[in-house]
């Protein structure tokens, strides 16, 4: 469980908490899905966009540092590769060690205070530059489309009479949890009902 904040042009525009998945092309999971519309828009505008990940959102930075210091003291006989066992998945621990430049075989007792500070910083505020979103073929939903201001309550175009819209062709995208499917069904029903009468 982590907190992902999306920073566009050095300003946090949205944040979501939940299970983060680390995949070969970047990051995924429900929090990432929720934020992806903002990332897609920022990338389309060529704005700087970063995901800021807090792997320990229930800890302050000070508390996180104290906890890692205690782990060092109690697990000094272990090697660095084992430092995060029981706290994070092994692959996340390895990633943190690589980013900090700590050799996997280094005894935990020899991890310096400076390295612990760096680990703390990564646990609380890991920044990942967003260069794009996954392809359309892998999309859960899409952002953009016909503006709702150009559609009446019957889902008919205000510009082209007799033309009806439904689902993702409109500029409506919701949170994860079935809202996009519900919009597709409901708008499709309304559009179909009124188109059949026309």
Backbone torsions as a table, in degrees:
resi	resn	phi	psi	omega
1	UNK	NA	122.5	-179.9
2	UNK	-139.6	172.9	178.5
3	UNK	-114.5	125.7	178.0
4	UNK	-113.8	122.0	175.4
5	UNK	-109.6	141.3	178.6
6	UNK	-105.0	121.8	-179.0
7	UNK	-107.8	118.7	177.8
8	UNK	-115.9	123.0	-177.7
9	UNK	50.4	46.9	177.3
10	UNK	64.5	21.8	177.1
11	UNK	-129.3	128.6	177.8
12	UNK	-70.3	121.0	-177.6
13	UNK	-103.6	-21.9	179.5
14	UNK	-167.6	159.1	178.2
15	UNK	-146.9	145.7	178.7
16	UNK	-141.7	146.9	179.6
17	UNK	-117.0	141.7	177.9
18	UNK	160.0	-164.2	-176.9
19	UNK	-77.8	122.6	179.1
20	UNK	-98.2	133.7	177.4
21	UNK	-109.4	133.5	178.1
22	UNK	-100.4	117.3	-175.8
23	UNK	-123.9	170.0	-174.3
24	UNK	-62.9	-22.8	-180.0
25	UNK	-100.2	0.4	179.6
26	UNK	146.3	-126.3	-179.9
27	UNK	-121.8	154.1	-179.2
28	UNK	-149.3	-167.9	-178.6
29	UNK	105.4	167.4	-175.3
30	UNK	-54.6	-46.3	179.5
31	UNK	-59.2	-37.7	180.0
32	UNK	-69.0	-40.9	176.3
33	UNK	-58.0	-43.6	-177.0
34	UNK	-63.5	-33.3	-176.9
35	UNK	-91.4	-11.9	-170.8
36	UNK	-62.9	-29.8	178.6
37	UNK	-61.2	-40.7	179.3
38	UNK	-69.1	-38.5	178.3
39	UNK	-66.5	-41.4	-179.8
40	UNK	-62.0	-43.1	180.0
41	UNK	-65.4	-44.1	-180.0
42	UNK	-63.0	-44.4	179.8
43	UNK	-64.2	-39.3	178.9
44	UNK	-62.7	-34.6	178.9
45	UNK	-86.2	2.3	-178.8
46	UNK	61.9	31.3	176.9
47	UNK	-87.3	152.9	177.0
48	UNK	-70.0	135.1	-173.5
49	UNK	-141.5	128.0	-179.9
50	UNK	-135.9	144.9	169.7
51	UNK	-95.3	128.9	177.8
52	UNK	-110.0	114.1	-173.4
53	UNK	-106.0	128.6	174.4
54	UNK	-108.6	105.9	-178.2
55	UNK	-75.1	-14.4	-178.6
56	UNK	-133.7	66.0	-173.6
57	UNK	-64.8	-16.3	179.6
58	UNK	-89.2	-0.7	-179.2
59	UNK	-114.5	140.3	168.3
60	UNK	-74.4	166.7	178.8
61	UNK	-62.3	-38.8	179.6
62	UNK	-64.1	-45.0	-179.8
63	UNK	-65.7	-38.8	177.7
64	UNK	-61.3	-45.5	-179.7
65	UNK	-63.5	-41.3	178.5
66	UNK	-63.8	-39.7	-179.9
67	UNK	-66.7	-43.0	178.4
68	UNK	-66.2	-35.9	177.8
69	UNK	-64.4	-40.3	178.9
70	UNK	-66.9	-38.9	177.6
71	UNK	-62.2	-38.4	178.2
72	UNK	-64.0	-44.2	-177.8
73	UNK	-65.6	-43.8	-176.3
74	UNK	-80.1	-24.6	-177.4
75	UNK	-115.2	29.7	-176.7
76	UNK	-59.0	-24.5	-178.8
77	UNK	-79.2	-11.5	-178.9
78	UNK	-84.9	173.1	172.9
79	UNK	-99.1	160.2	-174.4
80	UNK	-55.7	-35.0	179.9
81	UNK	-58.3	-23.6	-179.3
82	UNK	-97.6	-0.9	-172.4
83	UNK	-59.0	-38.4	-174.9
84	UNK	-97.3	4.7	-179.0
85	UNK	-58.0	130.5	-178.8
86	UNK	89.7	-10.2	179.4
87	UNK	-108.2	-49.0	178.5
88	UNK	-130.3	163.7	170.7
89	UNK	-58.7	147.1	-175.7
90	UNK	-54.9	-40.3	-177.8
91	UNK	-65.4	-33.9	177.6
92	UNK	-69.8	-41.5	176.8
93	UNK	-59.7	-43.4	178.9
94	UNK	-63.7	-41.4	178.5
95	UNK	-61.1	-43.9	179.9
96	UNK	-62.7	-41.2	178.6
97	UNK	-64.4	-42.9	179.1
98	UNK	-61.6	-45.1	-178.6
99	UNK	-65.4	-26.9	-179.8
100	UNK	-90.8	-13.9	-179.5
101	UNK	78.9	24.1	179.3
102	UNK	-91.7	121.7	177.8
103	UNK	-62.2	140.0	-177.6
104	UNK	-59.7	-34.9	-175.2
105	UNK	-86.8	-1.3	-179.8
106	UNK	-64.5	131.0	175.5
107	UNK	-60.2	137.6	-178.8
108	UNK	-55.6	-35.4	-179.6
109	UNK	-62.4	-18.1	-178.3
110	UNK	-99.9	4.7	173.7
111	UNK	-69.1	124.9	-175.5
112	UNK	-77.3	163.1	176.7
113	UNK	-61.0	-36.9	179.3
114	UNK	-64.7	-41.0	178.2
115	UNK	-66.6	-37.0	176.7
116	UNK	-64.2	-39.7	177.0
117	UNK	-62.1	-41.3	179.9
118	UNK	-66.6	-41.2	176.7
119	UNK	-61.6	-42.3	178.1
120	UNK	-59.8	-46.4	179.3
121	UNK	-59.3	-40.3	178.9
122	UNK	-69.4	-38.1	178.7
123	UNK	-63.9	-35.3	-175.1
124	UNK	-95.0	-23.6	-173.5
125	UNK	-155.5	71.0	178.1
126	UNK	-90.0	120.5	-178.8
127	UNK	-100.2	130.3	178.0
128	UNK	-122.8	124.0	178.7
129	UNK	-73.5	129.1	178.4
130	UNK	-92.9	121.6	179.9
131	UNK	-106.7	-8.4	179.4
132	UNK	168.4	176.7	177.4
133	UNK	-107.7	168.0	178.5
134	UNK	-66.0	166.5	-175.2
135	UNK	-67.4	162.9	178.8
136	UNK	-56.9	-36.7	-179.1
137	UNK	-61.6	-24.5	-178.8
138	UNK	-103.9	5.3	-175.6
139	UNK	-71.0	141.7	172.5
140	UNK	-81.7	-37.5	176.1
141	UNK	-157.8	170.8	-177.6
142	UNK	-125.3	149.5	175.4
143	UNK	-102.8	156.1	-178.4
144	UNK	94.6	173.6	179.5
145	UNK	130.3	-164.7	-179.9
146	UNK	-66.2	128.1	-178.2
147	UNK	-65.2	137.3	180.0
148	UNK	-65.5	-23.3	177.1
149	UNK	-68.4	-15.1	179.4
150	UNK	-99.9	9.1	-178.2
151	UNK	-125.7	138.2	177.8
152	UNK	-88.6	-177.6	-175.2
153	UNK	-67.8	-13.2	176.6
154	UNK	-92.4	5.2	-177.0
155	UNK	70.3	21.4	179.5
156	UNK	-96.1	143.0	178.3
157	UNK	-63.0	137.0	174.3
158	UNK	-82.0	-13.5	-177.0
159	UNK	-97.3	-40.7	-179.1
160	UNK	-120.7	98.3	179.9
161	UNK	-57.1	138.8	179.3
162	UNK	89.6	-3.9	178.9
163	UNK	-102.5	123.4	-176.1
164	UNK	-115.2	150.5	-178.8
165	UNK	-127.7	154.7	177.2
166	UNK	-156.0	155.6	173.6
167	UNK	64.5	-140.8	-172.0
168	UNK	-73.7	-6.7	175.5
169	UNK	-68.8	-19.1	176.8
170	UNK	-91.9	159.8	-179.9
171	UNK	-82.4	63.8	178.4
172	UNK	-133.4	120.9	171.4
173	UNK	-141.5	133.4	-175.3
174	UNK	-111.0	-179.6	177.6
175	UNK	-68.1	164.0	174.4
176	UNK	-65.2	150.4	178.0
177	UNK	126.8	15.4	177.0
178	UNK	95.6	-0.6	-177.3
179	UNK	-66.5	-35.9	179.3
180	UNK	-69.8	-37.2	175.3
181	UNK	-65.7	-42.7	179.6
182	UNK	-62.3	-40.2	177.3
183	UNK	-62.8	-41.9	179.9
184	UNK	-61.7	-46.6	-178.6
185	UNK	-67.5	-46.8	-176.2
186	UNK	-67.3	-46.7	-179.8
187	UNK	-67.6	-34.5	177.7
188	UNK	-65.7	-39.7	178.0
189	UNK	-63.3	-48.5	-178.8
190	UNK	-63.3	-45.6	179.7
191	UNK	-63.2	-45.3	-178.6
192	UNK	-64.7	-41.4	-179.6
193	UNK	-61.2	-46.6	-176.8
194	UNK	-77.4	-33.4	177.6
195	UNK	-65.6	-37.1	179.9
196	UNK	-67.1	-29.9	179.2
197	UNK	-76.6	-27.1	-175.1
198	UNK	-73.3	NA	NA
